[in-house]
């Protein structure tokens, strides 16, 4: 009898390990998020009717968030600097869903204008009565070498990506604690978990977000119905590279590069919504081989350093040779 029980236990353990290995090899998210995607709550049921405020909603991940949330039946607040683009996104949201005009509020917002954040939050509450979910998605990336980059670029990255996000959260969170429920979801990056060459300032701002919100989560243990969630995508198809900072504040990116090797924006956003619907505190979203980096940094940092140094050297070489930094992992450096 004991032998049978022991055999069953070991068989179960081996089966669990096999499932983890298969999920790791073929998956595009961490195991918890994949399980939530398979057997967890569906966004269409959990997010229907909720008031969701999305920053950076005029393009990329933010724009796709608006479309998929509209299909889920969420009432939306769309924020970014470009009001004309927000109106375009709103029109498409209305086309894709059964939402009415009054269900979507276009609210232009500049994360750098921190004095306006209190007024913007009041506008949302006056319009919808409350805020269920804040998705901090606004920000900019970086493509430049540290030795060539002016300090002003680092200041701008921290002001926008970190301080701007903290400022808006500062206005929204007291409303959620007063109600006793809500979700603050912040789009970080793989660069918030590991060092990424050519993105020293961007990586620093994302590490700052990780540290801030992980610490904030522990401060809110008396509010079990408030979710603090971090989203850490790998390379995703979006416009973030086109708008990245370079070595000078006003110098545009010379080569945006191909997006074809990156995860589709729609898949990334779908996984994000699954995570929000199931209360996942941290989401790793990436295709292989990038997903491997998350696990390496978490469980085998010495191995991760060796991998990062090898691939980071290649990334810098390709950047200097004029090849897009992201696609550099899949191509050989060009030589003159």
DRENDO-1510 file (C-alpha; in Angstrom, 1 decimal, always signed):
<recs>
REC; n; res; u; v; w
REC; 1; UNK; +0.0; +0.0; +0.0 .
REC; 2; UNK; +2.8; +2.4; +1.0 .
REC; 3; UNK; +4.6; +1.5; -2.2 .
REC; 4; UNK; +1.5; +2.3; -4.4 .
REC; 5; UNK; +1.1; +5.7; -2.6 .
REC; 6; UNK; +4.8; +6.5; -3.1 .
REC; 7; UNK; +4.6; +5.6; -6.8 .
REC; 8; UNK; +1.5; +7.7; -7.3 .
REC; 9; UNK; +3.2; +10.7; -5.5 .
REC; 10; UNK; +6.3; +10.4; -7.6 .
REC; 11; UNK; +4.3; +10.1; -10.8 .
REC; 12; UNK; +2.3; +13.2; -9.9 .
REC; 13; UNK; +5.6; +15.1; -9.2 .
REC; 14; UNK; +7.1; +14.0; -12.5 .
REC; 15; UNK; +3.9; +15.0; -14.3 .
REC; 16; UNK; +4.0; +18.4; -12.8 .
REC; 17; UNK; +7.6; +18.8; -13.8 .
REC; 18; UNK; +6.8; +17.7; -17.3 .
REC; 19; UNK; +4.0; +20.3; -17.5 .
REC; 20; UNK; +6.3; +23.0; -16.3 .
REC; 21; UNK; +9.0; +22.0; -18.9 .
REC; 22; UNK; +6.5; +21.9; -21.8 .
REC; 23; UNK; +5.0; +25.3; -20.7 .
REC; 24; UNK; +8.5; +26.7; -20.5 .
REC; 25; UNK; +9.6; +25.5; -24.0 .
REC; 26; UNK; +6.4; +26.3; -25.9 .
REC; 27; UNK; +5.0; +29.1; -23.7 .
REC; 28; UNK; +5.1; +32.9; -24.1 .
REC; 29; UNK; +4.5; +33.8; -20.5 .
REC; 30; UNK; +5.4; +32.6; -17.0 .
REC; 31; UNK; +3.8; +29.4; -15.7 .
REC; 32; UNK; +1.3; +31.2; -13.4 .
REC; 33; UNK; +0.1; +33.4; -16.2 .
REC; 34; UNK; -0.2; +30.5; -18.6 .
REC; 35; UNK; -2.3; +28.5; -16.1 .
REC; 36; UNK; -4.5; +31.5; -15.6 .
REC; 37; UNK; -4.9; +31.7; -19.4 .
REC; 38; UNK; -6.0; +28.1; -19.5 .
REC; 39; UNK; -8.1; +27.6; -16.5 .
REC; 40; UNK; -8.6; +31.0; -14.9 .
REC; 41; UNK; -11.2; +33.8; -15.1 .
REC; 42; UNK; -11.8; +35.2; -18.5 .
REC; 43; UNK; -11.3; +39.0; -19.0 .
REC; 44; UNK; -14.7; +39.2; -20.8 .
REC; 45; UNK; -16.5; +38.3; -17.6 .
REC; 46; UNK; -14.2; +39.9; -14.9 .
REC; 47; UNK; -13.6; +43.2; -16.6 .
REC; 48; UNK; -17.1; +43.9; -18.1 .
REC; 49; UNK; -18.5; +47.2; -16.8 .
REC; 50; UNK; -15.3; +48.2; -14.9 .
REC; 51; UNK; -13.9; +51.7; -15.3 .
REC; 52; UNK; -10.4; +51.4; -16.7 .
REC; 53; UNK; -8.0; +54.3; -17.1 .
REC; 54; UNK; -5.3; +53.6; -19.7 .
REC; 55; UNK; -2.3; +56.0; -20.1 .
REC; 56; UNK; -0.3; +55.9; -23.3 .
REC; 57; UNK; -3.5; +55.0; -25.1 .
REC; 58; UNK; -2.7; +56.7; -28.4 .
REC; 59; UNK; -0.5; +53.9; -29.8 .
REC; 60; UNK; +1.2; +50.6; -29.3 .
REC; 61; UNK; +0.3; +48.5; -26.2 .
REC; 62; UNK; -2.0; +51.3; -24.9 .
REC; 63; UNK; -4.0; +51.5; -28.1 .
REC; 64; UNK; -4.4; +47.7; -28.2 .
REC; 65; UNK; -5.5; +47.7; -24.6 .
REC; 66; UNK; -8.2; +50.1; -25.4 .
REC; 67; UNK; -9.5; +47.9; -28.2 .
REC; 68; UNK; -9.5; +44.7; -26.2 .
REC; 69; UNK; -11.0; +46.3; -23.1 .
REC; 70; UNK; -13.7; +47.8; -25.3 .
REC; 71; UNK; -14.6; +44.3; -26.6 .
REC; 72; UNK; -14.7; +43.1; -22.9 .
REC; 73; UNK; -17.2; +45.8; -22.2 .
REC; 74; UNK; -15.1; +48.0; -19.9 .
REC; 75; UNK; -15.8; +51.7; -19.7 .
REC; 76; UNK; -12.7; +53.5; -20.7 .
REC; 77; UNK; -10.6; +56.6; -19.9 .
REC; 78; UNK; -8.1; +57.1; -22.7 .
REC; 79; UNK; -5.1; +59.3; -21.9 .
REC; 80; UNK; -2.0; +60.5; -23.8 .
REC; 81; UNK; -0.6; +63.8; -25.0 .
REC; 82; UNK; -2.1; +63.6; -28.6 .
REC; 83; UNK; -5.8; +64.3; -28.4 .
REC; 84; UNK; -6.4; +63.7; -32.1 .
REC; 85; UNK; -4.9; +60.2; -31.8 .
REC; 86; UNK; -7.0; +59.5; -28.7 .
REC; 87; UNK; -10.2; +60.5; -30.6 .
REC; 88; UNK; -9.1; +58.1; -33.4 .
REC; 89; UNK; -8.7; +55.2; -30.9 .
REC; 90; UNK; -12.1; +56.1; -29.3 .
REC; 91; UNK; -13.9; +55.9; -32.7 .
REC; 92; UNK; -12.4; +52.5; -33.4 .
REC; 93; UNK; -13.3; +51.3; -29.9 .
REC; 94; UNK; -16.9; +52.2; -30.6 .
REC; 95; UNK; -16.8; +50.4; -33.9 .
REC; 96; UNK; -15.4; +47.2; -32.3 .
REC; 97; UNK; -17.8; +47.0; -29.3 .
REC; 98; UNK; -21.3; +47.8; -28.0 .
REC; 99; UNK; -20.0; +50.7; -25.9 .
REC; 100; UNK; -21.7; +54.1; -26.3 .
REC; 101; UNK; -20.1; +57.4; -26.6 .
REC; 102; UNK; -20.5; +58.2; -23.0 .
REC; 103; UNK; -18.7; +55.0; -22.0 .
REC; 104; UNK; -15.4; +56.3; -23.3 .
REC; 105; UNK; -13.7; +59.5; -22.0 .
REC; 106; UNK; -10.9; +61.0; -23.9 .
REC; 107; UNK; -8.7; +62.8; -21.4 .
REC; 108; UNK; -5.4; +64.3; -22.7 .
REC; 109; UNK; -2.7; +63.9; -20.2 .
REC; 110; UNK; +1.0; +64.7; -19.9 .
REC; 111; UNK; +2.8; +62.7; -17.2 .
REC; 112; UNK; +5.4; +65.4; -16.9 .
REC; 113; UNK; +2.7; +68.0; -15.9 .
REC; 114; UNK; +2.4; +66.6; -12.4 .
REC; 115; UNK; +0.3; +69.6; -11.1 .
REC; 116; UNK; -2.5; +68.5; -13.5 .
REC; 117; UNK; -2.8; +65.0; -12.2 .
REC; 118; UNK; -5.1; +65.8; -9.3 .
REC; 119; UNK; -7.5; +67.7; -11.6 .
REC; 120; UNK; -7.4; +64.9; -14.2 .
REC; 121; UNK; -8.3; +62.3; -11.5 .
REC; 122; UNK; -11.2; +64.4; -10.3 .
REC; 123; UNK; -12.4; +64.6; -13.9 .
REC; 124; UNK; -12.5; +60.8; -14.2 .
REC; 125; UNK; -14.3; +60.4; -10.9 .
REC; 126; UNK; -16.8; +63.1; -11.8 .
REC; 127; UNK; -17.5; +61.4; -15.1 .
REC; 128; UNK; -17.7; +57.8; -14.0 .
REC; 129; UNK; -18.1; +58.0; -10.2 .
REC; 130; UNK; -15.1; +55.8; -9.5 .
REC; 131; UNK; -11.9; +54.2; -10.9 .
REC; 132; UNK; -11.6; +50.4; -10.9 .
REC; 133; UNK; -8.4; +49.9; -12.8 .
REC; 134; UNK; -5.5; +52.3; -13.5 .
REC; 135; UNK; -3.1; +51.0; -16.2 .
REC; 136; UNK; +0.2; +52.9; -16.1 .
REC; 137; UNK; +1.4; +52.4; -19.6 .
REC; 138; UNK; +2.8; +55.8; -20.6 .
REC; 139; UNK; +6.6; +56.3; -21.1 .
REC; 140; UNK; +9.5; +56.3; -23.5 .
REC; 141; UNK; +12.4; +53.9; -24.3 .
REC; 142; UNK; +16.0; +54.6; -25.1 .
REC; 143; UNK; +18.6; +53.7; -27.7 .
REC; 144; UNK; +22.0; +55.0; -26.9 .
REC; 145; UNK; +25.3; +54.2; -25.3 .
REC; 146; UNK; +26.0; +55.6; -21.9 .
REC; 147; UNK; +29.4; +57.1; -22.8 .
REC; 148; UNK; +27.7; +59.1; -25.6 .
REC; 149; UNK; +24.5; +60.1; -23.7 .
REC; 150; UNK; +23.9; +63.4; -22.0 .
REC; 151; UNK; +22.7; +63.4; -18.4 .
REC; 152; UNK; +19.6; +65.4; -19.4 .
REC; 153; UNK; +18.4; +62.2; -21.2 .
REC; 154; UNK; +18.6; +60.2; -17.9 .
REC; 155; UNK; +16.8; +63.0; -16.1 .
REC; 156; UNK; +14.0; +63.0; -18.7 .
REC; 157; UNK; +13.6; +59.2; -18.6 .
REC; 158; UNK; +13.3; +59.2; -14.8 .
REC; 159; UNK; +10.9; +62.2; -14.7 .
REC; 160; UNK; +8.6; +60.6; -17.3 .
REC; 161; UNK; +8.7; +56.8; -16.7 .
REC; 162; UNK; +9.1; +56.8; -13.0 .
REC; 163; UNK; +8.1; +60.1; -11.3 .
REC; 164; UNK; +5.2; +60.7; -13.7 .
REC; 165; UNK; +3.8; +57.3; -13.0 .
REC; 166; UNK; +4.2; +57.6; -9.3 .
REC; 167; UNK; +2.5; +61.1; -9.4 .
REC; 168; UNK; -0.6; +59.8; -11.2 .
REC; 169; UNK; -0.7; +56.7; -8.9 .
REC; 170; UNK; -0.5; +59.1; -5.9 .
REC; 171; UNK; -3.7; +60.7; -7.0 .
REC; 172; UNK; -5.7; +57.5; -7.9 .
REC; 173; UNK; -4.7; +55.2; -5.1 .
REC; 174; UNK; -6.3; +57.1; -2.2 .
REC; 175; UNK; -9.6; +56.8; -4.0 .
REC; 176; UNK; -9.1; +53.0; -4.2 .
REC; 177; UNK; -8.2; +52.7; -0.6 .
REC; 178; UNK; -11.3; +54.6; +0.4 .
REC; 179; UNK; -13.4; +52.2; -1.7 .
REC; 180; UNK; -11.4; +49.2; -0.4 .
REC; 181; UNK; -10.8; +47.8; -3.9 .
REC; 182; UNK; -9.2; +48.5; -7.2 .
REC; 183; UNK; -6.2; +47.6; -9.4 .
REC; 184; UNK; -3.0; +49.5; -10.2 .
REC; 185; UNK; -1.3; +47.8; -13.2 .
REC; 186; UNK; +2.0; +49.2; -14.3 .
REC; 187; UNK; +3.8; +48.2; -17.6 .
REC; 188; UNK; +7.4; +47.6; -16.7 .
REC; 189; UNK; +9.7; +45.6; -19.0 .
REC; 190; UNK; +12.2; +42.8; -19.0 .
REC; 191; UNK; +14.6; +45.8; -18.6 .
REC; 192; UNK; +13.0; +46.2; -15.2 .
REC; 193; UNK; +14.3; +42.8; -14.1 .
REC; 194; UNK; +17.7; +42.6; -15.9 .
REC; 195; UNK; +20.2; +45.0; -17.4 .
REC; 196; UNK; +19.8; +45.9; -21.0 .
REC; 197; UNK; +22.6; +47.5; -23.0 .
REC; 198; UNK; +21.7; +50.6; -25.0 .
REC; 199; UNK; +18.9; +51.2; -22.5 .
REC; 200; UNK; +20.7; +52.1; -19.3 .
REC; 201; UNK; +18.4; +55.0; -18.4 .
REC; 202; UNK; +15.3; +53.2; -19.5 .
REC; 203; UNK; +16.3; +50.1; -17.5 .
REC; 204; UNK; +17.0; +52.3; -14.5 .
REC; 205; UNK; +13.5; +53.8; -14.7 .
REC; 206; UNK; +11.9; +50.4; -15.0 .
REC; 207; UNK; +13.9; +49.0; -12.1 .
REC; 208; UNK; +12.7; +52.0; -10.1 .
REC; 209; UNK; +9.1; +51.2; -10.9 .
REC; 210; UNK; +9.7; +47.5; -9.9 .
REC; 211; UNK; +11.2; +48.6; -6.6 .
REC; 212; UNK; +8.5; +51.2; -5.9 .
REC; 213; UNK; +5.4; +49.1; -6.7 .
REC; 214; UNK; +6.8; +45.9; -5.0 .
REC; 215; UNK; +7.3; +48.0; -1.9 .
REC; 216; UNK; +3.9; +49.7; -2.2 .
REC; 217; UNK; +2.2; +46.3; -2.4 .
REC; 218; UNK; +3.6; +45.3; +1.0 .
REC; 219; UNK; +2.3; +48.6; +2.4 .
REC; 220; UNK; -1.2; +47.7; +1.3 .
REC; 221; UNK; -1.6; +44.4; +3.0 .
REC; 222; UNK; -4.6; +45.8; +5.0 .
REC; 223; UNK; -6.3; +46.2; +1.6 .
REC; 224; UNK; -6.5; +42.7; +0.2 .
REC; 225; UNK; -8.8; +43.7; -2.6 .
REC; 226; UNK; -6.4; +46.2; -4.1 .
REC; 227; UNK; -4.2; +44.6; -6.7 .
REC; 228; UNK; -0.7; +46.0; -7.4 .
REC; 229; UNK; +0.4; +44.3; -10.6 .
REC; 230; UNK; +3.6; +44.6; -12.7 .
REC; 231; UNK; +3.7; +43.7; -16.3 .
REC; 232; UNK; +7.1; +42.8; -17.7 .
REC; 233; UNK; +7.0; +42.3; -21.5 .
REC; 234; UNK; +9.9; +41.3; -23.6 .
REC; 235; UNK; +10.2; +42.6; -27.2 .
REC; 236; UNK; +6.7; +43.5; -28.5 .
REC; 237; UNK; +5.6; +45.1; -31.7 .
REC; 238; UNK; +4.9; +48.7; -31.0 .
REC; 239; UNK; +5.9; +52.3; -31.7 .
REC; 240; UNK; +8.0; +52.6; -28.6 .
REC; 241; UNK; +11.3; +52.3; -30.5 .
REC; 242; UNK; +10.3; +55.1; -32.9 .
REC; 243; UNK; +9.8; +57.5; -30.0 .
REC; 244; UNK; +12.9; +56.4; -28.0 .
REC; 245; UNK; +15.4; +58.8; -26.5 .
REC; 246; UNK; +18.9; +58.8; -28.0 .
REC; 247; UNK; +22.1; +60.4; -26.8 .
REC; 248; UNK; +20.6; +63.9; -27.2 .
REC; 249; UNK; +17.1; +64.9; -26.0 .
REC; 250; UNK; +15.9; +66.1; -29.3 .
REC; 251; UNK; +17.6; +63.7; -31.6 .
REC; 252; UNK; +15.3; +61.0; -33.2 .
REC; 253; UNK; +16.1; +57.4; -33.6 .
REC; 254; UNK; +18.0; +56.8; -36.9 .
REC; 255; UNK; +16.8; +53.2; -37.5 .
REC; 256; UNK; +13.7; +51.8; -35.9 .
REC; 257; UNK; +14.3; +48.4; -37.4 .
REC; 258; UNK; +12.0; +45.4; -38.2 .
REC; 259; UNK; +9.3; +44.4; -35.8 .
REC; 260; UNK; +8.6; +41.0; -37.4 .
REC; 261; UNK; +10.5; +38.9; -34.8 .
REC; 262; UNK; +8.7; +40.4; -31.8 .
REC; 263; UNK; +5.6; +39.2; -30.1 .
REC; 264; UNK; +2.4; +40.6; -31.5 .
REC; 265; UNK; +0.8; +43.5; -29.6 .
REC; 266; UNK; -2.6; +41.7; -29.5 .
REC; 267; UNK; -1.1; +38.6; -27.8 .
REC; 268; UNK; +0.8; +40.6; -25.3 .
REC; 269; UNK; -2.3; +42.6; -24.3 .
REC; 270; UNK; -4.5; +39.5; -24.2 .
REC; 271; UNK; -2.1; +38.0; -21.6 .
REC; 272; UNK; -2.1; +41.3; -19.7 .
REC; 273; UNK; -5.9; +41.2; -19.4 .
REC; 274; UNK; -5.8; +37.6; -18.3 .
REC; 275; UNK; -3.4; +38.5; -15.6 .
REC; 276; UNK; -5.5; +41.5; -14.4 .
REC; 277; UNK; -8.7; +39.3; -14.4 .
REC; 278; UNK; -6.9; +36.7; -12.3 .
REC; 279; UNK; -5.1; +39.0; -9.9 .
REC; 280; UNK; -1.6; +38.1; -11.0 .
REC; 281; UNK; +0.9; +40.3; -9.2 .
REC; 282; UNK; +3.8; +40.0; -11.7 .
REC; 283; UNK; +3.5; +38.9; -15.4 .
REC; 284; UNK; +6.4; +37.8; -17.5 .
REC; 285; UNK; +5.3; +38.0; -21.1 .
REC; 286; UNK; +7.8; +37.1; -23.9 .
REC; 287; UNK; +8.5; +34.5; -26.6 .
REC; 288; UNK; +11.5; +32.3; -26.4 .
REC; 289; UNK; +14.5; +32.8; -26.2 .
REC; 290; UNK; +13.6; +35.9; -24.2 .
REC; 291; UNK; +11.4; +34.1; -21.7 .
REC; 292; UNK; +14.5; +32.0; -20.7 .
REC; 293; UNK; +16.2; +35.2; -19.5 .
REC; 294; UNK; +13.4; +35.9; -16.9 .
REC; 295; UNK; +13.9; +32.4; -15.4 .
REC; 296; UNK; +17.7; +32.7; -15.6 .
REC; 297; UNK; +17.8; +36.0; -13.7 .
REC; 298; UNK; +15.3; +34.7; -11.1 .
REC; 299; UNK; +16.9; +31.3; -10.4 .
REC; 300; UNK; +20.4; +31.3; -11.9 .
REC; 301; UNK; +21.8; +34.8; -11.9 .
REC; 302; UNK; +25.4; +33.7; -12.5 .
REC; 303; UNK; +24.3; +31.9; -15.7 .
REC; 304; UNK; +22.2; +34.9; -16.6 .
REC; 305; UNK; +25.2; +37.2; -16.3 .
REC; 306; UNK; +27.1; +35.0; -18.8 .
REC; 307; UNK; +24.2; +35.0; -21.2 .
REC; 308; UNK; +23.7; +38.7; -20.9 .
REC; 309; UNK; +27.3; +39.6; -21.5 .
REC; 310; UNK; +27.5; +37.4; -24.6 .
REC; 311; UNK; +24.3; +38.7; -26.2 .
REC; 312; UNK; +24.8; +42.2; -24.9 .
REC; 313; UNK; +28.2; +42.4; -26.6 .
REC; 314; UNK; +26.5; +41.4; -29.9 .
REC; 315; UNK; +23.7; +43.9; -29.4 .
REC; 316; UNK; +26.2; +46.7; -29.0 .
REC; 317; UNK; +28.2; +45.6; -32.0 .
REC; 318; UNK; +25.1; +45.5; -34.1 .
REC; 319; UNK; +24.1; +49.0; -32.9 .
REC; 320; UNK; +27.5; +50.4; -33.8 .
REC; 321; UNK; +27.2; +48.8; -37.2 .
REC; 322; UNK; +23.9; +50.4; -37.9 .
REC; 323; UNK; +21.6; +47.4; -37.3 .
REC; 324; UNK; +18.5; +47.7; -35.2 .
REC; 325; UNK; +19.3; +46.8; -31.6 .
REC; 326; UNK; +16.3; +44.5; -31.1 .
REC; 327; UNK; +16.6; +42.4; -34.3 .
REC; 328; UNK; +20.4; +42.2; -33.6 .
REC; 329; UNK; +19.8; +39.0; -31.6 .
REC; 330; UNK; +18.7; +37.3; -34.8 .
REC; 331; UNK; +21.1; +38.8; -37.3 .
REC; 332; UNK; +24.9; +39.1; -37.9 .
REC; 333; UNK; +26.6; +42.5; -37.7 .
REC; 334; UNK; +26.8; +44.3; -41.0 .
REC; 335; UNK; +30.3; +45.4; -42.0 .
REC; 336; UNK; +31.2; +48.0; -44.6 .
</recs>
